[in-house]
Amino acid sequence: MKNFRVLASLLIVTAISFCGQVMAQSTIFNIPTTDTVTKKKVYAEFDFLAQAPAPEGSRIYIYNPRAVVGAPGNVEFGVNFPITNYRSEGESATAAFIQPNAKWKIYGNDKNGLAFAVGGILSTPLNHRDVLDSWGLLYGVASKKFKAGDYSPRLHVGAYGTLAKSDSASYIGSKAGAIAGYEQPIYKRLSFVADWFSGTNNLGYFTPGVSISLPKNGLLNAGYSIGNDSWKDDNATKNRYLFIYYGITF
């Protein structure tokens, strides 16, 4: 029975292990922005996600420390180490990953508010390799900042493509989709933000929330990630997460 429970835990970890941890880069919540970390600067962040609501007697938690370094030419390099923990009736299963990545801002014009960036990420499991696959993702994203007074919004749109060995093990597979994001300053240090990955794979989430700029280059974001498959009756309480992260630039 114990072995069965551990195996079941691993399968659930496999199925939902990538929520909110896709990009160790300059992001809103999940999607990459067109921003890159300034040359010779380091951005550090810690993400925490908790399944909410969760099935009775169990819950999934995600812990994701990440760091991004700015390089010359509007390029950044990052890595994150997401850890997914599934707990149920006294049993626990944990899956850990390493995700190196890079992003290049290929165009930016502050006058017209336009910017374009491309990037990619590779995700590799650090344990349970017999269950979990490696996968890769490439994307392109454009942003437009509208000049509308002191609180100008910014819109992001783009596309992504993924490559994995199989759909069953990673639940990512070889797929393509759209990404979108919105940032709306509300008052001084407070903004409404939201982002979205299309698809019903493990990237497919809509996450609205708030972003608060803190003193000494700090940032606090709080939101709620809703899986694109949450409309299904049997999944309504299984694929939603409270999402909080703190980041700081050195």
C-alpha positions in Angstrom: 0.0 0.0 0.0 2.8 2.4 0.9 4.5 1.8 -2.5 1.3 2.3 -4.3 0.7 5.7 -2.5 4.2 6.9 -3.3 3.8 5.9 -7.0 0.4 7.7 -7.1 2.0 10.8 -5.6 4.7 10.7 -8.2 2.2 10.5 -11.0 0.3 13.5 -9.6 3.6 15.4 -9.2 4.3 14.6 -12.9 0.9 15.8 -14.0 1.0 19.2 -12.3 4.7 19.8 -11.6 5.3 22.7 -13.9 2.7 25.3 -12.8 4.2 28.7 -12.2 7.8 27.6 -12.6 8.4 27.7 -16.3 10.5 30.8 -16.7 13.5 31.7 -14.5 13.6 35.0 -16.3 12.1 38.5 -16.2 8.4 37.6 -16.0 5.0 38.8 -14.9 4.0 35.5 -13.2 4.6 32.7 -15.7 5.2 34.4 -19.1 8.4 36.1 -20.1 8.3 39.9 -20.6 10.5 41.7 -23.1 12.6 43.0 -20.2 16.1 41.7 -19.5 18.2 42.2 -16.4 20.7 45.1 -16.7 24.3 44.2 -17.5 26.3 43.2 -14.4 23.1 43.0 -12.2 21.7 39.9 -10.6 18.0 39.3 -10.0 17.1 36.7 -7.3 13.6 35.4 -6.7 11.7 32.9 -4.6 8.3 31.6 -5.7 5.8 29.8 -3.5 2.7 28.1 -4.9 0.0 26.2 -2.9 -2.8 24.2 -4.5 -6.0 26.0 -3.5 -8.5 24.6 -3.2 -7.1 21.0 -3.0 -8.7 17.6 -3.0 -9.7 16.5 0.6 -6.7 15.1 2.5 -4.0 16.2 0.0 -2.2 19.2 -1.4 0.6 20.2 -3.8 3.2 22.8 -3.0 5.8 24.3 -5.3 9.0 26.0 -4.1 11.1 27.7 -6.7 14.3 29.6 -6.0 15.7 31.3 -9.1 18.4 33.7 -10.2 19.0 35.7 -13.4 22.3 37.5 -14.4 22.4 40.4 -16.9 24.9 40.2 -19.7 26.0 42.7 -22.5 23.8 43.2 -25.5 20.4 43.0 -23.6 21.0 39.4 -22.9 20.2 37.5 -19.6 21.0 34.1 -18.3 19.1 32.3 -15.6 18.5 29.1 -13.7 15.8 27.9 -11.4 15.5 24.9 -9.1 11.8 24.2 -8.7 10.8 21.6 -6.1 7.3 20.1 -6.2 6.0 18.4 -3.1 2.8 16.3 -2.9 1.3 15.4 0.5 -1.5 13.0 1.1 -2.6 11.2 4.3 0.8 11.3 5.9 2.6 10.3 2.7 4.9 12.7 0.7 6.6 12.7 -2.7 9.0 15.3 -4.0 10.3 16.0 -7.5 13.1 18.5 -8.2 14.3 20.1 -11.4 17.0 22.3 -12.8 16.0 24.8 -15.6 18.8 26.8 -17.3 17.6 29.4 -19.7 18.5 32.5 -21.7 16.7 35.6 -23.2 17.7 38.2 -25.7 16.0 41.5 -26.1 16.5 42.0 -29.8 14.7 45.4 -30.1 13.6 48.1 -27.8 12.4 51.6 -28.5 11.2 53.7 -25.6 9.9 56.4 -27.8 7.2 54.3 -29.4 6.9 51.8 -26.5 7.8 48.7 -28.6 10.1 45.8 -27.7 10.8 42.3 -28.9 12.5 39.4 -27.2 13.3 35.7 -27.9 14.4 33.0 -25.5 14.4 29.4 -24.4 14.6 27.1 -21.4 15.6 23.5 -20.8 14.0 21.6 -17.9 15.6 18.4 -16.6 14.5 16.4 -13.6 17.1 15.8 -10.8 15.3 12.7 -9.4 12.7 10.2 -10.5 14.1 10.2 -14.1 12.2 7.0 -14.8 9.0 8.9 -14.4 9.9 12.5 -15.4 11.1 13.7 -18.8 13.3 16.5 -19.8 11.7 19.1 -22.1 12.6 22.3 -23.9 10.8 25.5 -24.8 11.4 28.3 -27.3 9.4 31.5 -27.4 9.2 35.0 -29.0 7.3 37.9 -27.3 6.5 41.5 -28.2 5.4 44.3 -25.9 3.7 47.6 -26.4 3.6 50.3 -23.8 0.7 52.7 -24.4 1.3 56.4 -23.7 -1.8 57.2 -21.6 -0.8 59.6 -18.8 1.0 58.7 -15.6 -0.4 55.1 -15.4 0.3 53.7 -18.9 -0.5 50.0 -19.4 1.8 47.6 -21.2 0.6 44.6 -23.3 2.6 41.5 -24.1 1.8 39.0 -26.9 3.8 36.1 -28.3 4.1 32.4 -29.2 5.9 29.4 -27.8 6.8 25.9 -28.8 7.8 22.9 -26.7 9.7 19.7 -27.4 9.6 16.6 -25.1 10.1 12.9 -25.6 6.5 12.0 -24.9 3.2 13.5 -23.8 2.5 10.9 -21.1 5.6 11.2 -18.9 6.2 15.0 -19.0 2.6 16.1 -19.9 4.4 18.8 -22.0 5.0 17.0 -25.3 5.8 18.7 -28.6 3.2 21.6 -28.7 2.8 25.2 -29.8 0.7 28.0 -28.4 0.2 31.6 -27.5 1.2 33.8 -24.6 -0.2 37.1 -23.4 0.3 39.4 -20.5 -1.0 42.8 -19.2 0.5 45.3 -16.7 -1.6 48.2 -15.5 -0.1 50.6 -12.9 -2.8 51.6 -10.4 -1.1 54.0 -8.0 2.6 54.7 -7.5 4.1 51.3 -6.5 1.0 49.2 -7.1 0.0 47.5 -10.4 -2.6 45.1 -11.6 -0.9 42.3 -13.6 -2.1 39.2 -15.5 -0.6 36.6 -17.8 -1.7 33.5 -19.8 -0.2 30.5 -21.5 -2.6 28.8 -24.0 -3.1 25.1 -24.0 -4.3 22.4 -21.6 -0.8 21.1 -21.0 1.2 21.9 -17.8 2.0 25.4 -19.2 -1.7 26.4 -19.6 -2.6 28.8 -16.9 -4.3 32.2 -16.5 -2.9 34.2 -13.6 -4.3 37.5 -12.5 -2.8 39.4 -9.5 -1.1 42.5 -8.1 2.5 43.6 -8.2 4.0 45.8 -5.5 7.4 47.6 -6.0 9.3 47.6 -2.7 12.2 49.7 -1.5 15.8 48.8 -2.4 14.8 47.2 -5.7 12.4 44.7 -4.2 9.3 43.3 -5.8 6.3 41.4 -4.4 3.7 39.7 -6.6 0.6 37.8 -5.5 -1.8 36.1 -7.8 -4.0 33.1 -8.4 -3.1 30.6 -11.2 -6.1 28.9 -12.9 -5.4 26.0 -15.1 -7.0 26.2 -18.6 -8.6 22.8 -17.9 -10.2 23.9 -14.6 -13.6 24.3 -16.3 -13.8 20.5 -16.3 -16.0 19.2 -13.5 -13.5 16.5 -12.4 -10.6 19.0 -12.3 -12.2 22.1 -10.9 -10.5 21.9 -7.5 -7.2 20.2 -8.7 -5.5 22.7 -10.9 -5.5 26.1 -9.2 -2.8 27.7 -7.1 -2.1 30.6 -4.8 1.0 32.2 -6.3 3.3 34.5 -4.3 6.8 35.6 -5.1 9.4 38.0 -3.9 12.3 39.2 -6.0 15.2 41.6 -5.6 17.8 43.1 -7.9 21.4 43.5 -6.7 
